[in-house]
Amino acid sequence: MKSTVLVLNCGSSTLKYALVERSSGETRAKGLVERIGESEVPDHEAALRTAFDRLADDGVDLHDGALVAVGHRAVHGGRKFVEPTLVTDELIETMRELEPLAPLHNPPGVLGMEVARRLLPKLPHVAVFDTAFFHDLPVAAATYAIDAEIAEKWHIRRYGFHGQSHEYVSQQAAAFVGRPYDAVRQIVLHLGNGASASAIDGGRPVDTSMGLTPMEGLVMGTRSGDIDPGVLGYLHRTAGLSVEEIDTLLNRRSGMLGVGGAVDFREIHSRIDSGDGHAELAYRIYLHRLRKYIGAYLAVLGGADVISFTAGVGENDARLRADALSGLSALGIELDGELNVSDSRYTRRISTESSAVTVLVVPTDEELAIARACAAVVG
């Protein structure tokens, strides 16, 4: 039975691709095409053709009848798209209307869909939305305390992002601890260059750190995360910065880069160890924000059964995990130092046997999550 899905994640200058077996979870091939828009890869069509050529070099024929669908990571579905959806002309048109909600992400995503449909016209294409998992947040968690008419007119609410990862990781965590998904209170910490936290009660997300855009919440590689909204007006009035300049500042020149001078946590740790005060301050800010969200979500959930670390930083930085959870034994969280430093690539427990809260490291697999969602849509 056909069960292979081609998963595409189109950015403005990059294309990630993976060939995933939905049933087994095996990734047959994956890769990254970079520098789209430059001479060697002038546009997204050239990027897709490059990806296809690389797959062919690995012995993969996309036209041999094994593919069941093409899955597209779509960042922002607004209120319209709350589940994986077949890509049609109407969907593309609606996603264009949603571009103001995600001006950095939706346009290249739409472009990737258009090009892929043109190059693989006989296959069903499915959009899987980052925001879909969080579409049914409790109204008090989803609603900002601003003028209700303005919020309704301009679709302002908490949407949340990294939905495929939070859903996949929370499902894996429940299975690992041997409990029904609908009977576990979980905190998922997706810590990568982009970072987000979620509180999931019985399989339903009840809060998440990212909001209308992926800028809110935790400190990230280049994004500020939570900030007093008054800072924006202050910078505009007193520093003369335009809206575009402020947006660039908070999205691309803030976070670990803006304070500590680096995005990669290996470099941050190296700088700290060599006495770099800026890197140390950035790390302390990052930890403070992360611990604050963990505490907040323990309150939202009324306690947690499982806390999971995932994504590049969450899965690989034992030092950060230890610092994030240090001194929390009064909250039932006790980390096992030896288990924490294990370099296993599989889901694993890193808390002590006596810890009331089970702490896990769960490798995320957004490509597999997208492939399964696609296969479910196309049957």
C-alpha positions as CSV (number, residue, x, y, z in Angstrom):
1,M,0.0,0.0,0.0
2,K,1.3,3.5,-0.9
3,S,2.2,5.3,2.3
4,T,5.1,7.6,1.3
5,V,4.6,11.4,1.8
6,L,6.9,14.1,0.4
7,V,7.0,16.8,3.1
8,L,8.0,20.3,2.1
9,N,8.8,23.3,4.4
10,C,9.4,26.4,2.3
11,G,11.0,29.5,3.8
12,S,11.9,32.7,2.0
13,S,15.4,31.5,1.3
14,T,15.4,27.8,2.2
15,L,13.6,24.7,1.3
16,K,13.5,21.7,3.7
17,Y,12.3,18.4,2.3
18,A,11.8,14.9,3.6
19,L,10.5,11.6,2.2
20,V,8.6,9.9,5.0
21,E,7.0,6.5,5.3
22,R,3.8,7.3,7.2
23,S,3.2,3.7,8.5
24,S,6.7,2.9,9.7
25,G,7.8,6.4,10.5
26,E,11.0,5.9,8.6
27,T,12.6,8.9,6.8
28,R,13.8,7.6,3.5
29,A,15.6,10.8,2.6
30,K,15.8,14.4,3.7
31,G,17.7,17.6,2.8
32,L,17.9,21.3,2.7
33,V,18.2,23.7,-0.2
34,E,19.6,27.1,0.8
35,R,20.2,30.5,-0.7
36,I,17.1,30.6,-2.7
37,G,17.1,33.9,-4.8
38,E,20.8,33.7,-5.5
39,S,22.5,32.8,-8.8
40,E,22.6,29.0,-8.3
41,V,19.0,28.7,-7.0
42,P,17.2,31.7,-8.4
43,D,13.7,30.9,-7.3
44,H,11.5,28.3,-5.5
45,E,10.9,26.3,-8.6
46,A,14.7,25.9,-9.1
47,A,14.9,24.9,-5.4
48,L,12.3,22.2,-5.8
49,R,13.9,20.9,-8.9
50,T,17.2,20.8,-7.0
51,A,15.6,18.8,-4.3
52,F,14.1,16.4,-6.8
53,D,17.5,16.0,-8.5
54,R,19.1,15.2,-5.1
55,L,16.4,12.6,-4.4
56,A,17.0,11.1,-7.8
57,D,20.7,10.9,-7.1
58,D,19.8,8.9,-3.9
59,G,17.7,6.5,-6.1
60,V,14.3,8.0,-5.3
61,D,11.9,8.4,-8.2
62,L,9.0,10.7,-7.2
63,H,7.1,9.5,-10.3
64,D,7.2,5.8,-9.6
65,G,3.7,5.7,-8.0
66,A,4.8,5.2,-4.4
67,L,3.9,8.7,-3.2
68,V,0.5,9.1,-1.6
69,A,0.6,12.9,-1.1
70,V,2.7,16.0,-0.7
71,G,2.6,17.6,2.7
72,H,3.2,21.3,3.1
73,R,4.1,22.9,6.4
74,A,1.9,26.0,6.6
75,V,2.6,28.4,9.4
76,H,-0.5,30.5,9.9
77,G,-4.0,29.3,9.3
78,G,-5.8,32.1,11.1
79,R,-9.4,31.2,12.2
80,K,-10.1,29.6,8.8
81,F,-7.8,26.5,8.8
82,V,-8.0,24.4,12.0
83,E,-7.1,21.0,10.6
84,P,-5.0,19.6,7.7
85,T,-6.6,20.7,4.5
86,L,-6.3,19.8,0.8
87,V,-4.5,22.5,-1.1
88,T,-6.8,24.1,-3.7
89,D,-6.9,27.5,-5.5
90,E,-9.3,28.7,-2.8
91,L,-7.0,27.7,0.0
92,I,-4.1,29.5,-1.6
93,E,-6.2,32.6,-2.1
94,T,-7.3,32.6,1.5
95,M,-3.7,32.1,2.7
96,R,-2.8,35.2,0.7
97,E,-5.4,37.1,2.7
98,L,-3.8,35.8,5.9
99,E,-0.4,37.1,4.9
100,P,-0.5,40.2,7.3
101,L,-0.7,37.7,10.2
102,A,2.5,36.0,9.1
103,P,4.3,38.2,6.6
104,L,7.6,36.3,6.9
105,H,6.2,32.8,6.7
106,N,3.0,32.5,4.7
107,P,4.2,34.1,1.4
108,P,7.0,31.6,0.8
109,G,4.8,28.8,2.0
110,V,2.1,29.7,-0.6
111,L,4.8,30.0,-3.3
112,G,6.1,26.5,-2.4
113,M,2.6,25.1,-2.7
114,E,2.0,26.7,-6.1
115,V,5.3,25.4,-7.5
116,A,4.9,21.9,-6.1
117,R,1.4,21.6,-7.5
118,R,2.8,22.6,-10.8
119,L,5.6,20.1,-10.7
120,L,3.6,17.2,-9.2
121,P,0.1,17.9,-10.5
122,K,-1.2,14.3,-10.2
123,L,-0.7,14.1,-6.4
124,P,-2.9,15.5,-3.7
125,H,-1.3,18.3,-1.8
126,V,-2.1,18.9,1.9
127,A,-1.4,22.0,4.0
128,V,-0.7,21.2,7.7
129,F,-1.0,24.3,9.8
130,D,1.3,25.3,12.7
131,T,-1.6,27.0,14.4
132,A,-4.2,24.2,14.1
133,F,-3.4,22.3,17.3
134,F,-4.1,25.5,19.3
135,H,-7.2,26.6,17.6
136,D,-9.5,25.5,20.4
137,L,-7.7,27.2,23.3
138,P,-9.9,28.2,26.2
139,V,-11.3,31.6,25.4
140,A,-9.6,33.2,28.4
141,A,-6.2,32.0,27.2
142,A,-6.8,32.9,23.5
143,T,-8.2,36.4,24.1
144,Y,-6.1,39.5,24.5
145,A,-7.5,42.2,26.8
146,I,-7.9,44.9,24.1
147,D,-11.0,46.5,22.5
148,A,-13.2,43.6,21.5
149,E,-14.4,45.2,18.2
150,I,-10.9,45.8,17.0
151,A,-9.8,42.3,18.0
152,E,-12.7,40.8,16.1
153,K,-12.3,43.0,13.0
154,W,-8.6,42.3,12.7
155,H,-8.6,38.7,13.9
156,I,-6.4,39.4,16.9
157,R,-6.1,36.5,19.3
158,R,-3.6,33.9,20.5
159,Y,-3.0,31.4,17.7
160,G,0.1,29.6,18.9
161,F,2.8,27.9,16.8
162,H,4.9,24.8,16.5
163,G,1.6,22.9,16.8
164,Q,2.8,19.8,15.0
165,S,5.7,19.5,17.4
166,H,3.7,20.1,20.6
167,E,1.0,17.6,19.5
168,Y,3.5,14.9,18.4
169,V,5.7,15.3,21.5
170,S,2.8,15.2,23.9
171,Q,1.5,12.0,22.3
172,Q,4.9,10.4,22.5
173,A,5.3,11.4,26.1
174,A,2.0,9.9,27.1
175,A,2.8,6.7,25.3
176,F,6.3,6.6,27.0
177,V,4.8,6.9,30.5
178,G,2.2,4.3,29.7
179,R,-0.9,6.5,30.3
180,P,-3.9,7.4,28.1
181,Y,-3.3,10.7,26.3
182,D,-6.5,12.1,27.7
183,A,-5.4,11.5,31.3
184,V,-2.0,13.3,31.4
185,R,-1.2,16.9,32.4
186,Q,1.8,18.0,30.3
187,I,4.1,20.9,29.8
188,V,6.0,20.7,26.5
189,L,9.1,22.9,26.0
190,H,10.0,23.3,22.3
191,L,13.4,25.0,22.5
192,G,15.1,25.7,19.3
193,N,16.0,28.9,17.5
194,G,12.3,29.6,17.8
195,A,11.0,28.5,21.2
196,S,7.6,27.9,22.6
197,A,5.9,26.3,25.6
198,S,2.5,24.7,25.9
199,A,0.3,23.4,28.7
200,I,-1.7,20.4,27.6
201,D,-4.5,18.9,29.8
202,G,-5.8,15.6,28.7
203,G,-4.7,16.0,25.1
204,R,-6.1,19.5,24.8
205,P,-3.9,22.5,24.8
206,V,-5.0,25.0,27.4
207,D,-2.2,27.6,27.0
208,T,0.8,28.3,24.8
209,S,3.5,31.0,24.9
210,M,3.4,32.2,21.2
211,G,0.5,34.5,20.3
212,L,-0.8,36.3,17.3
213,T,2.7,35.9,15.8
214,P,5.6,33.6,16.7
215,M,7.3,36.6,18.5
216,E,5.6,36.3,21.9
217,G,6.7,34.2,24.8
218,L,10.1,32.7,25.5
219,V,13.4,34.3,24.6
220,M,14.5,32.9,21.3
221,G,17.5,33.0,19.0
222,T,16.8,36.4,17.5
223,R,13.4,37.2,18.8
224,S,12.7,39.1,22.0
225,G,9.7,37.1,23.3
226,D,7.6,38.9,25.9
227,I,8.1,42.6,26.0
228,D,6.2,45.6,27.3
229,P,4.1,46.9,24.3
230,G,4.9,50.4,25.5
231,V,8.5,49.8,24.3
232,L,7.2,49.9,20.7
233,G,5.6,53.3,21.0
234,Y,8.5,54.6,23.0
235,L,11.0,53.6,20.3
236,H,8.9,55.2,17.6
237,R,8.4,58.5,19.4
238,T,11.8,59.0,21.0
239,A,14.2,57.0,18.9
240,G,12.4,57.8,15.6
241,L,12.3,54.1,14.6
242,S,9.7,53.2,12.0
243,V,7.3,50.3,12.5
244,E,9.4,48.2,10.0
245,E,12.6,49.0,11.9
246,I,11.0,48.0,15.3
247,D,9.7,44.8,13.7
248,T,13.2,43.9,12.4
249,L,14.7,44.8,15.8
250,L,12.4,42.5,17.7
251,N,12.4,39.6,15.2
252,R,15.9,39.6,13.9
253,R,18.2,41.5,16.3
254,S,16.9,40.6,19.7
255,G,16.9,37.4,21.9
256,M,20.1,35.6,22.5
257,L,21.8,37.3,19.5
258,G,20.8,40.8,20.6
259,V,21.9,40.4,24.2
260,G,24.6,37.7,24.1
261,G,26.0,38.0,20.6
262,A,25.3,34.5,19.5
263,V,22.4,32.2,18.6
264,D,24.0,28.8,19.0
265,F,23.9,27.7,22.6
266,R,27.2,25.8,22.3
267,E,28.8,29.2,21.5
268,I,26.9,30.9,24.3
269,H,28.2,28.3,26.8
270,S,31.7,28.7,25.4
271,R,31.5,32.5,25.8
272,I,30.2,32.2,29.3
273,D,33.0,29.9,30.3
274,S,35.6,32.4,28.9
275,G,34.1,35.2,31.0
276,D,31.8,36.9,28.5
277,G,29.3,38.9,30.6
278,H,26.9,39.6,27.8
279,A,26.6,35.9,27.0
280,E,26.0,35.1,30.7
281,L,23.3,37.8,31.0
282,A,21.5,36.5,27.9
283,Y,21.6,33.0,29.3
284,R,20.2,34.2,32.7
285,I,17.4,36.1,30.9
286,Y,16.6,33.0,28.9
287,L,16.4,30.8,32.0
288,H,14.4,33.3,34.0
289,R,11.8,33.5,31.3
290,L,11.7,29.7,30.8
291,R,11.3,29.0,34.5
292,K,8.6,31.6,34.8
293,Y,6.6,29.9,32.1
294,I,7.1,26.5,33.7
295,G,5.8,27.9,37.0
296,A,2.9,29.6,35.3
297,Y,1.8,26.4,33.5
298,L,2.1,24.4,36.7
299,A,-0.5,26.8,38.0
300,V,-2.7,26.7,34.9
301,L,-2.7,22.9,35.0
302,G,-3.0,22.5,38.8
303,G,0.3,20.5,38.6
304,A,1.9,18.5,35.9
305,D,2.5,14.8,35.4
306,V,5.1,15.2,32.6
307,I,7.5,17.9,31.4
308,S,9.1,17.3,28.0
309,F,12.1,19.0,26.5
310,T,12.3,18.9,22.7
311,A,13.8,20.5,19.6
312,G,17.4,21.4,19.0
313,V,18.3,23.1,22.3
314,G,15.8,21.1,24.4
315,E,17.0,17.8,23.1
316,N,20.8,18.5,23.1
317,D,21.6,21.0,25.9
318,A,21.9,19.0,29.2
319,R,23.3,22.1,30.9
320,L,20.3,24.2,30.1
321,R,17.9,21.5,31.2
322,A,19.6,21.2,34.5
323,D,19.6,24.9,35.1
324,A,16.0,25.3,34.0
325,L,14.8,22.8,36.6
326,S,17.2,23.3,39.4
327,G,15.8,24.0,42.9
328,L,12.3,22.9,42.0
329,S,12.0,19.8,44.2
330,A,9.3,21.6,46.3
331,L,7.2,21.5,43.1
332,G,7.8,17.8,42.7
333,I,10.5,18.1,40.0
334,E,13.8,16.3,40.6
335,L,16.3,15.8,37.8
336,D,18.7,12.8,37.7
337,G,22.1,14.2,36.8
338,E,23.4,11.1,35.1
339,L,20.3,10.4,33.1
340,N,20.3,14.1,32.0
341,V,23.7,13.9,30.3
342,S,22.9,10.8,28.3
343,D,23.4,11.3,24.6
344,S,20.6,8.9,23.6
345,R,18.7,9.9,20.5
346,Y,15.5,8.2,21.8
347,T,12.7,9.3,24.1
348,R,14.1,9.0,27.6
349,R,13.4,9.9,31.3
350,I,15.8,12.3,32.9
351,S,14.1,12.7,36.3
352,T,14.7,10.6,39.4
353,E,12.6,7.6,40.3
354,S,11.1,9.6,43.2
355,S,10.3,12.7,41.2
356,A,6.5,13.4,41.3
357,V,6.8,15.0,37.9
358,T,8.3,12.8,35.1
359,V,10.8,14.8,33.1
360,L,11.5,13.5,29.6
361,V,13.6,14.4,26.5
362,V,11.4,13.6,23.5
363,P,13.0,14.0,20.0
364,T,10.4,15.8,17.9
365,D,9.6,14.7,14.4
366,E,7.5,17.4,12.7
367,E,8.0,15.7,9.3
368,L,6.5,12.5,10.5
369,A,3.6,14.4,12.1
370,I,2.9,16.2,8.8
371,A,3.1,12.9,6.9
372,R,0.6,11.2,9.1
373,A,-1.7,14.2,8.9
374,C,-1.5,14.2,5.1
375,A,-2.1,10.5,4.8
376,A,-5.2,10.8,7.1
377,V,-6.6,13.5,4.8
378,V,-6.1,11.6,1.6
379,G,-7.1,8.2,3.0
